[in-house]
Amino acid sequence: MTTRMKDGDERLARTVGLRWQTAAEVQRTFGGVTHEIAEALDRLWKAGRLERDAREINIGVGRKGGGRKLRLIRYRGRE
């Protein structure tokens, strides 16, 4: 399966840089709508243009009733 790049993806890939950033952080720099930026970042990752770090973080574990898991996904350009 190949990933089809869209207009603006190349410019977005250059904007990301080498520092790990979430989609929201990239959106604040690049502009646009956060979910569209997240989709573009995922396309760039699948195309091999970006690195991706995804992890689950437990929040509120010590609270009554347990806690929740938050999925943190960050991207950065390839070195």
N, CA, C and O atoms as a GROMACS GRO file, in nm:
protein
  316
    1MET      N    1   0.084  -0.118   0.000
    1MET     CA    2   0.000   0.000   0.000
    1MET      C    3   0.089   0.124   0.000
    1MET      O    4   0.181   0.135   0.081
    2THR      N    5   0.062   0.216  -0.089
    2THR     CA    6   0.138   0.340  -0.093
    2THR      C    7   0.056   0.452  -0.032
    2THR      O    8  -0.066   0.452  -0.036
    3THR      N    9   0.128   0.547   0.025
    3THR     CA   10   0.062   0.662   0.087
    3THR      C   11   0.068   0.777  -0.012
    3THR      O   12   0.176   0.813  -0.060
    4ARG      N   13  -0.045   0.834  -0.041
    4ARG     CA   14  -0.051   0.945  -0.136
    4ARG      C   15  -0.034   1.077  -0.062
    4ARG      O   16  -0.111   1.109   0.028
    5MET      N   17   0.068   1.152  -0.101
    5MET     CA   18   0.096   1.281  -0.039
    5MET      C   19  -0.003   1.384  -0.095
    5MET      O   20  -0.047   1.374  -0.209
    6LYS      N   21  -0.036   1.481  -0.013
    6LYS     CA   22  -0.125   1.589  -0.055
    6LYS      C   23  -0.049   1.720  -0.061
    6LYS      O   24   0.062   1.730  -0.008
    7ASP      N   25  -0.108   1.820  -0.126
    7ASP     CA   26  -0.047   1.952  -0.133
    7ASP      C   27  -0.020   2.003   0.009
    7ASP      O   28  -0.106   1.992   0.096
    8GLY      N   29   0.096   2.058   0.032
    8GLY     CA   30   0.130   2.113   0.162
    8GLY      C   31   0.204   2.016   0.252
    8GLY      O   32   0.266   2.059   0.349
    9ASP      N   33   0.199   1.885   0.222
    9ASP     CA   34   0.268   1.788   0.306
    9ASP      C   35   0.419   1.812   0.307
    9ASP      O   36   0.483   1.803   0.413
   10GLU      N   37   0.476   1.843   0.193
   10GLU     CA   38   0.621   1.867   0.185
   10GLU      C   39   0.661   1.988   0.269
   10GLU      O   40   0.761   1.984   0.341
   11ARG      N   41   0.583   2.093   0.260
   11ARG     CA   42   0.609   2.213   0.341
   11ARG      C   43   0.594   2.183   0.490
   11ARG      O   44   0.671   2.232   0.573
   12LEU      N   45   0.495   2.101   0.524
   12LEU     CA   46   0.474   2.061   0.662
   12LEU      C   47   0.593   1.979   0.713
   12LEU      O   48   0.638   1.998   0.826
   13ALA      N   49   0.644   1.889   0.631
   13ALA     CA   50   0.759   1.807   0.670
   13ALA      C   51   0.879   1.895   0.704
   13ALA      O   52   0.952   1.866   0.799
   14ARG      N   53   0.901   2.001   0.628
   14ARG     CA   54   1.012   2.093   0.657
   14ARG      C   55   0.986   2.173   0.784
   14ARG      O   56   1.080   2.210   0.854
   15THR      N   57   0.860   2.200   0.815
   15THR     CA   58   0.825   2.278   0.934
   15THR      C   59   0.851   2.199   1.063
   15THR      O   60   0.887   2.258   1.165
   16VAL      N   61   0.833   2.069   1.059
   16VAL     CA   62   0.843   1.987   1.180
   16VAL      C   63   0.982   1.996   1.243
   16VAL      O   64   0.992   2.015   1.364
   17GLY      N   65   1.087   1.982   1.166
   17GLY     CA   66   1.222   1.993   1.220
   17GLY      C   67   1.263   1.868   1.299
   17GLY      O   68   1.197   1.764   1.291
   18LEU      N   69   1.372   1.880   1.375
   18LEU     CA   70   1.429   1.765   1.445
   18LEU      C   71   1.383   1.752   1.590
   18LEU      O   72   1.419   1.656   1.657
   19ARG      N   73   1.306   1.847   1.640
   19ARG     CA   74   1.257   1.842   1.778
   19ARG      C   75   1.124   1.766   1.781
   19ARG      O   76   1.037   1.789   1.697
   20TRP      N   77   1.108   1.675   1.880
   20TRP     CA   78   0.982   1.602   1.894
   20TRP      C   79   0.868   1.699   1.923
   20TRP      O   80   0.879   1.784   2.011
   21GLN      N   81   0.758   1.687   1.846
   21GLN     CA   82   0.642   1.775   1.862
   21GLN      C   83   0.512   1.696   1.844
   21GLN      O   84   0.507   1.602   1.765
   22THR      N   85   0.410   1.736   1.916
   22THR     CA   86   0.277   1.679   1.896
   22THR      C   87   0.211   1.751   1.778
   22THR      O   88   0.260   1.853   1.731
   23ALA      N   89   0.099   1.696   1.732
   23ALA     CA   90   0.025   1.759   1.622
   23ALA      C   91  -0.019   1.901   1.661
   23ALA      O   92  -0.017   1.991   1.577
   24ALA      N   93  -0.059   1.920   1.786
   24ALA     CA   94  -0.104   2.052   1.832
   24ALA      C   95   0.012   2.153   1.828
   24ALA      O   96  -0.008   2.269   1.791
   25GLU      N   97   0.132   2.109   1.867
   25GLU     CA   98   0.247   2.199   1.862
   25GLU      C   99   0.281   2.237   1.719
   25GLU      O  100   0.312   2.353   1.691
   26VAL      N  101   0.276   2.141   1.628
   26VAL     CA  102   0.301   2.169   1.487
   26VAL      C  103   0.195   2.263   1.432
   26VAL      O  104   0.226   2.354   1.356
   27GLN      N  105   0.070   2.241   1.471
   27GLN     CA  106  -0.041   2.324   1.423
   27GLN      C  107  -0.023   2.469   1.465
   27GLN      O  108  -0.054   2.560   1.387
   28ARG      N  109   0.027   2.493   1.586
   28ARG     CA  110   0.048   2.631   1.632
   28ARG      C  111   0.152   2.702   1.547
   28ARG      O  112   0.143   2.824   1.527
   29THR      N  113   0.251   2.628   1.497
   29THR     CA  114   0.354   2.687   1.412
   29THR      C  115   0.309   2.698   1.267
   29THR      O  116   0.329   2.800   1.202
   30PHE      N  117   0.248   2.590   1.217
   30PHE     CA  118   0.213   2.579   1.076
   30PHE      C  119   0.080   2.644   1.041
   30PHE      O  120   0.061   2.695   0.931
   31GLY      N  121  -0.014   2.641   1.137
   31GLY     CA  122  -0.149   2.688   1.110
   31GLY      C  123  -0.236   2.573   1.064
   31GLY      O  124  -0.189   2.459   1.055
   32GLY      N  125  -0.361   2.599   1.036
   32GLY     CA  126  -0.452   2.495   0.991
   32GLY      C  127  -0.534   2.437   1.104
   32GLY      O  128  -0.534   2.489   1.216
   33VAL      N  129  -0.604   2.329   1.074
   33VAL     CA  130  -0.692   2.261   1.169
   33VAL      C  131  -0.616   2.141   1.226
   33VAL      O  132  -0.554   2.066   1.151
   34THR      N  133  -0.619   2.123   1.358
   34THR     CA  134  -0.536   2.022   1.424
   34THR      C  135  -0.557   1.882   1.368
   34THR      O  136  -0.459   1.812   1.345
   35HIS      N  137  -0.682   1.839   1.346
   35HIS     CA  138  -0.702   1.701   1.297
   35HIS      C  139  -0.647   1.684   1.156
   35HIS      O  140  -0.602   1.575   1.121
   36GLU      N  141  -0.650   1.788   1.074
   36GLU     CA  142  -0.593   1.780   0.940
   36GLU      C  143  -0.441   1.773   0.947
   36GLU      O  144  -0.377   1.701   0.869
   37ILE      N  145  -0.382   1.848   1.040
   37ILE     CA  146  -0.238   1.843   1.060
   37ILE      C  147  -0.198   1.703   1.107
   37ILE      O  148  -0.100   1.647   1.059
   38ALA      N  149  -0.274   1.647   1.201
   38ALA     CA  150  -0.246   1.512   1.252
   38ALA      C  151  -0.252   1.408   1.139
   38ALA      O  152  -0.167   1.319   1.133
   39GLU      N  153  -0.350   1.420   1.052
   39GLU     CA  154  -0.361   1.328   0.939
   39GLU      C  155  -0.242   1.344   0.844
   39GLU      O  156  -0.189   1.244   0.794
   40ALA      N  157  -0.202   1.468   0.819
   40ALA     CA  158  -0.087   1.493   0.731
   40ALA      C  159   0.041   1.439   0.793
   40ALA      O  160   0.124   1.380   0.723
   41LEU      N  161   0.059   1.457   0.924
   41LEU     CA  162   0.177   1.404   0.992
   41LEU      C  163   0.180   1.252   0.982
   41LEU      O  164   0.287   1.193   0.962
   42ASP      N  165   0.065   1.189   0.996
   42ASP     CA  166   0.058   1.043   0.985
   42ASP      C  167   0.093   0.999   0.843
   42ASP      O  168   0.163   0.899   0.825
   43ARG      N  169   0.045   1.072   0.741
   43ARG     CA  170   0.080   1.039   0.603
   43ARG      C  171   0.231   1.050   0.582
   43ARG      O  172   0.292   0.963   0.519
   44LEU      N  173   0.292   1.156   0.636
   44LEU     CA  174   0.436   1.175   0.622
   44LEU      C  175   0.514   1.065   0.694
   44LEU      O  176   0.617   1.020   0.645
   45TRP      N  177   0.465   1.022   0.809
   45TRP     CA  178   0.529   0.912   0.881
   45TRP      C  179   0.520   0.782   0.800
   45TRP      O  180   0.620   0.711   0.786
   46LYS      N  181   0.402   0.752   0.745
   46LYS     CA  182   0.385   0.631   0.665
   46LYS      C  183   0.471   0.634   0.540
   46LYS      O  184   0.514   0.529   0.491
   47ALA      N  185   0.497   0.754   0.486
   47ALA     CA  186   0.580   0.770   0.367
   47ALA      C  187   0.730   0.767   0.402
   47ALA      O  188   0.814   0.771   0.312
   48GLY      N  189   0.762   0.760   0.532
   48GLY     CA  190   0.901   0.753   0.573
   48GLY      C  191   0.970   0.888   0.586
   48GLY      O  192   1.093   0.893   0.598
   49ARG      N  193   0.895   0.996   0.582
   49ARG     CA  194   0.953   1.130   0.590
   49ARG      C  195   0.974   1.177   0.733
   49ARG      O  196   1.059   1.262   0.758
   50LEU      N  197   0.897   1.124   0.829
   50LEU     CA  198   0.907   1.164   0.969
   50LEU      C  199   0.924   1.041   1.058
   50LEU      O  200   0.888   0.930   1.020
   51GLU      N  201   0.979   1.063   1.178
   51GLU     CA  202   0.982   0.961   1.281
   51GLU      C  203   0.861   0.984   1.371
   51GLU      O  204   0.812   1.096   1.383
   52ARG      N  205   0.813   0.877   1.433
   52ARG     CA  206   0.696   0.888   1.520
   52ARG      C  207   0.723   0.815   1.651
   52ARG      O  208   0.780   0.706   1.652
   53ASP      N  209   0.683   0.876   1.760
   53ASP     CA  210   0.695   0.818   1.893
   53ASP      C  211   0.555   0.816   1.954
   53ASP      O  212   0.496   0.922   1.977
   54ALA      N  213   0.502   0.697   1.979
   54ALA     CA  214   0.368   0.685   2.036
   54ALA      C  215   0.378   0.607   2.166
   54ALA      O  216   0.439   0.500   2.171
   55ARG      N  217   0.319   0.661   2.271
   55ARG     CA  218   0.320   0.592   2.401
   55ARG      C  219   0.192   0.623   2.477
   55ARG      O  220   0.128   0.725   2.455
   56GLU      N  221   0.158   0.531   2.566
   56GLU     CA  222   0.042   0.552   2.651
   56GLU      C  223   0.089   0.601   2.786
   56GLU      O  224   0.185   0.548   2.843
   57ILE      N  225   0.022   0.702   2.838
   57ILE     CA  226   0.056   0.762   2.966
   57ILE      C  227  -0.064   0.745   3.058
   57ILE      O  228  -0.176   0.777   3.021
   58ASN      N  229  -0.039   0.694   3.177
   58ASN     CA  230  -0.145   0.681   3.277
   58ASN      C  231  -0.162   0.814   3.349
   58ASN      O  232  -0.064   0.870   3.399
   59ILE      N  233  -0.284   0.864   3.354
   59ILE     CA  234  -0.311   0.989   3.426
   59ILE      C  235  -0.416   0.962   3.532
   59ILE      O  236  -0.510   0.886   3.510
   60GLY      N  237  -0.401   1.025   3.646
   60GLY     CA  238  -0.498   1.012   3.754
   60GLY      C  239  -0.504   0.873   3.816
   60GLY      O  240  -0.608   0.834   3.869
   61VAL      N  241  -0.394   0.798   3.810
   61VAL     CA  242  -0.394   0.661   3.859
   61VAL      C  243  -0.419   0.655   4.009
   61VAL      O  244  -0.488   0.564   4.056
   62GLY      N  245  -0.365   0.750   4.085
   62GLY     CA  246  -0.382   0.748   4.230
   62GLY      C  247  -0.519   0.794   4.277
   62GLY      O  248  -0.548   0.788   4.397
   63ARG      N  249  -0.603   0.837   4.187
   63ARG     CA  250  -0.735   0.888   4.225
   63ARG      C  251  -0.834   0.774   4.244
   63ARG      O  252  -0.817   0.665   4.189
   64LYS      N  253  -0.935   0.800   4.323
   64LYS     CA  254  -1.040   0.701   4.346
   64LYS      C  255  -1.107   0.668   4.212
   64LYS      O  256  -1.139   0.757   4.134
   65GLY      N  257  -1.127   0.542   4.189
   65GLY     CA  258  -1.190   0.501   4.063
   65GLY      C  259  -1.088   0.474   3.953
   65GLY      O  260  -1.125   0.453   3.838
   66GLY      N  261  -0.960   0.475   3.988
   66GLY     CA  262  -0.857   0.444   3.889
   66GLY      C  263  -0.812   0.566   3.812
   66GLY      O  264  -0.808   0.677   3.866
   67GLY      N  265  -0.781   0.547   3.690
   67GLY     CA  266  -0.733   0.656   3.607
   67GLY      C  267  -0.765   0.629   3.461
   67GLY      O  268  -0.845   0.541   3.428
   68ARG      N  269  -0.702   0.704   3.376
   68ARG     CA  270  -0.724   0.690   3.233
   68ARG      C  271  -0.590   0.680   3.165
   68ARG      O  272  -0.487   0.717   3.220
   69LYS      N  273  -0.592   0.629   3.044
   69LYS     CA  274  -0.473   0.624   2.962
   69LYS      C  275  -0.485   0.730   2.855
   69LYS      O  276  -0.588   0.744   2.789
   70LEU      N  277  -0.379   0.803   2.839
   70LEU     CA  278  -0.372   0.907   2.736
   70LEU      C  279  -0.268   0.862   2.635
   70LEU      O  280  -0.158   0.822   2.674
   71ARG      N  281  -0.299   0.868   2.509
   71ARG     CA  282  -0.204   0.831   2.405
   71ARG      C  283  -0.134   0.956   2.355
   71ARG      O  284  -0.198   1.048   2.303
   72LEU      N  285  -0.004   0.959   2.371
   72LEU     CA  286   0.078   1.071   2.328
   72LEU      C  287   0.152   1.032   2.203
   72LEU      O  288   0.230   0.936   2.203
   73ILE      N  289   0.129   1.106   2.094
   73ILE     CA  290   0.197   1.079   1.968
   73ILE      C  291   0.275   1.204   1.930
   73ILE      O  292   0.219   1.313   1.920
   74ARG      N  293   0.406   1.185   1.908
   74ARG     CA  294   0.492   1.296   1.871
   74ARG      C  295   0.564   1.261   1.741
   74ARG      O  296   0.587   1.144   1.710
   75TYR      N  297   0.600   1.364   1.667
   75TYR     CA  298   0.668   1.347   1.539
   75TYR      C  299   0.792   1.435   1.535
   75TYR      O  300   0.801   1.537   1.604
   76ARG      N  301   0.888   1.393   1.451
   76ARG     CA  302   1.004   1.478   1.421
   76ARG      C  303   1.059   1.436   1.286
   76ARG      O  304   1.036   1.326   1.238
   77GLY      N  305   1.133   1.529   1.226
   77GLY     CA  306   1.194   1.500   1.097
   77GLY      C  307   1.304   1.398   1.111
   77GLY      O  308   1.361   1.380   1.219
   78ARG      N  309   1.334   1.331   1.003
   78ARG     CA  310   1.444   1.232   1.002
   78ARG      C  311   1.576   1.304   0.991
   78ARG      O  312   1.589   1.404   0.921
   79GLU      N  313   1.674   1.252   1.064
   79GLU     CA  314   1.807   1.313   1.062
   79GLU      C  315   1.884   1.269   0.940
   79GLU      O  316   1.998   1.310   0.921
   0.00000   0.00000   0.00000
